[in-house]
């Protein structure tokens, strides 16, 4: 099937979870870094993943003059002997996804992602290469070249009809640690967090109203991982392309609630 004409395709993002905002735990570490070494502890101190750990995130999405606030919860549901662990994401709209990651000691990698697990719309993505979330030691300016996965809920208009779809985009990403310091989130300030600059691109092809639609996303921005807590904030600009048409959105994702006891 032909792609929709540029003037008949329109995409607007509504809401869904952010994969890299992984859940929290308590912990410490990272003593004795040099000026260029932002962190020298284990990867699990940047992405703690004890079974049962859970966090709620507020997502503010803006497109043009419109803003929409939503939320999702991320919960670690299990850890295996081989270092793999599973995180379940549930949005306030009821959408569910699950990610499987592995802890290599010096790196956390996401290797599998499932939209609507066990449901009618189940979509399994095996990531090759995997998505590198964090890698230690964290050296300022030293990039992580990695895979990319971003799940977005889009409304796609083709001609006079439209469909709302949850779509997993896969591609490549470059994440560069920049600094270690404080970051403000919805309900608190984290005094010890690492900021990463992020650039990524991803693609997807989906059937919509009898047509095959090629989609592309470009992502730029910053994300913060608090030591001993995990992902606490993302500030991202996301450009969604459908043919020659495009939609530009910004996302601010913030961990809600008070910081865990250290």
N, C-alpha and C positions, 0 to 999 in steps of 0.2 A: 504494500500500500504506500501511496505517496505521503510525504509529510504534509501537515497543514500549512496553508499559506501564511506568511508572516503576519498579515493583518487579521487572521482569524484565530490565532493562538494567544491565549492570555493566561498567565499563571499568577496566582496569589498564594502565599504561604499562610496557613492558619496556625498549626502547632504540631510539634511532637518532640520527643526527647533528643537530647544531645549526647552522643555516644561518649565523648571524652570526659564528660563531667561524671567521673566515677565516684562511688560512695566512699564513706569516711570510716576512720577508726581513730584510736588514740595512739600516740607514740611520740618519739623524739628522735634525736640523732643529728648528724651533719656537723659535728664539731671539727674545728681545725682546718677549714678550707682556706686556700690561698685566695689572692685577689681575683684570679680567673676561675677558680673552682667555686661554683655556687653551692654545690652540695656533693658530699662524698659518701653518703650512707647507702642503704639498700633501696631498690626501686619500690619495695613494699611500704617504705616510709612516705613516699610521695603518692602512692595509690594503695592505701591499706585495704585489705579485702577479707577480713574475718567474716565468717558466715553469720548472717543476721544483721550486719551493719547496714544502716539505711539512712538516706538523706532525701530531703525534699528541695526542689529547685524551682525558682520563679523565672519564667521566660517572658520578656517584654519584646515583642516583635513590632517593628515599625515599617510601614510602606507609605511613602508620600506623607500626607498629613494624618494618616490613620495609625492607631496603636492598639495592640491587643495583648493582654496579660493572661498568661496561663501558667500551668505548673505541671511537674511530673515528679514521681518518686523513683529512686533507684535503690535497690536492695540486693545485697550479695546473698544468693540463695544456696550456695554450696561451694566447697573446696575439695579437690581431689588430691590423691597422694602424688600425682605427677606434676603438681604445681598449677594446674588449671583451676579456674574458678568461674562461676556463672553469676551474672548480674541481670536482674529483671527490672525492666522499666515500665511504669504504668503512668499514662498521662491522665489528666483530669477528665478528658473526654472518654476514657475507658480503653484507649488504644494500648496494646501490650507488645513489648519486644523483649528479646533476651540476647545477651551477648556472652560469648565464651572467650576468656582471656587466659594467658599463661604467664606465670611469674618465673622468669629465668634468673632471678637473683639480682642482676644488674639491669634488667629491662622488663617492662610489662608490655605484652603484645596481645591485641585482640585478633582472634583467628576465625571466629564464626559469629554470624549475626542472624537472628530469625525474627522477622516481622510476623505478628499475629500467630504465635506458636500454637499449634493444634487447632487453629481456626480455619475458616473457609478461605481466607486470603493468605495463608501461610506462605512465606517467601524466605528461603534459606540462602544466605550468602556466605560462601567459604572464601576467606580473604587470602589471596595469594598475589603479591606479598602481604604478610600480616600488617596490621596497623600498629606501629610503635607508639605507645602512649607516653612513656617516660623511659629514659636511659640514664644510668649513672656510671661514673661520676658526671655531674652536670657541669659543663664548662661553658662559660659565657662566650657566645658567638659561635659555638661549635654546632653545626646543624644536624638534625635528624632527618634523613631522607627516608620516607616511609610510604606505606599504602594509605589510602584514605577511604573512609566510609562516613556518610552523612545521611540520616533519614529525615525526610521532610514530608509534610502533608500538604499537597498542592491541590488547588482547584484549577482544572485545565479546561478552557473553553475552546471548542472547535465548531466554527460556524455558529448556529443558534443553540447548540447543546453544550453541556458541561458535565464533567465528572470530578468528584473529589477522590484522590488517590494518595495512599501512603507509599512513597518511593524511596528505595535505597540507591544512592549514588555511590559509585566506587571509582577510584582513580589513584592519584598520587598526591603527596603532601610534603612540605618542607616546614619543619618546626625548629626555631632557633631560640635557645634560652638567652635572655637579655639581662635580667637583674634579679636580685633577691631583696625583698622589702615588704612593706605593708600593702594591703589591698582592702578596700571597702566593699562589702556586699550588702544584701538587703537588710540584715538585722544586726550586723556586727562588723568589726574590723579584724582582719588576720594580720598579725605583725610580722609573720615569717613565711613568706610565700615567694615562689619563683614564677616570674613572668616569661612566657614563651610568645614570640611572634610567629604567626601561622599564615602560610599561603598554601592553597590546595585547589585542585580541580577534580571534578568527577563527572561521569556520564551515566545515562540510563536510557533505555528504549522501552516504551510501554504501548500497549494497544489502548486507544481511547475512541469510543464511538465509531468503531470500524476502521480507524486509521492508526498507522504506526507513527508514534510521536517520539522524535529524538530530543532528549533534554540534556543540558549541560549546566553545571554549577561552577562558579568561581568563588572562593572563600578567602578573605583576608581579615586579619585582626589579631587579637591577643587573648591568651588564656592564662589563668593563674592556678598553681597547685600549692596549697598550704602544707608545710612540713607536718607530717603526722595526721593529716586530715584528708587530703585528696583534692580533687578539683573543686574550686569554690567560685570561680567566675570565668565567664567568656564574654568578650565584646567582639562581635563578628559582623562583617558586611558580606552578604550573600547575593550574588547575581545569578538568576535563573534564566537560561536561554532556551527558547523553543523556536527552532528555525531562526529567523532574523528578529523575532520579538524577544523582549527580555523584561524581567521584573527585578528591581533592586530592593532588598530588604536589609534591615539591621536587626541583630539580636543581642540582647543583654541577658545572660543567664547567671543567676546568683543563688548560692546556697542559702536556704532559709534557716532561721533558728539561731540559737546561741552556739558558739564554738564548743566542741566536746571538751571535757576536762582533760588536761594534759597530764 
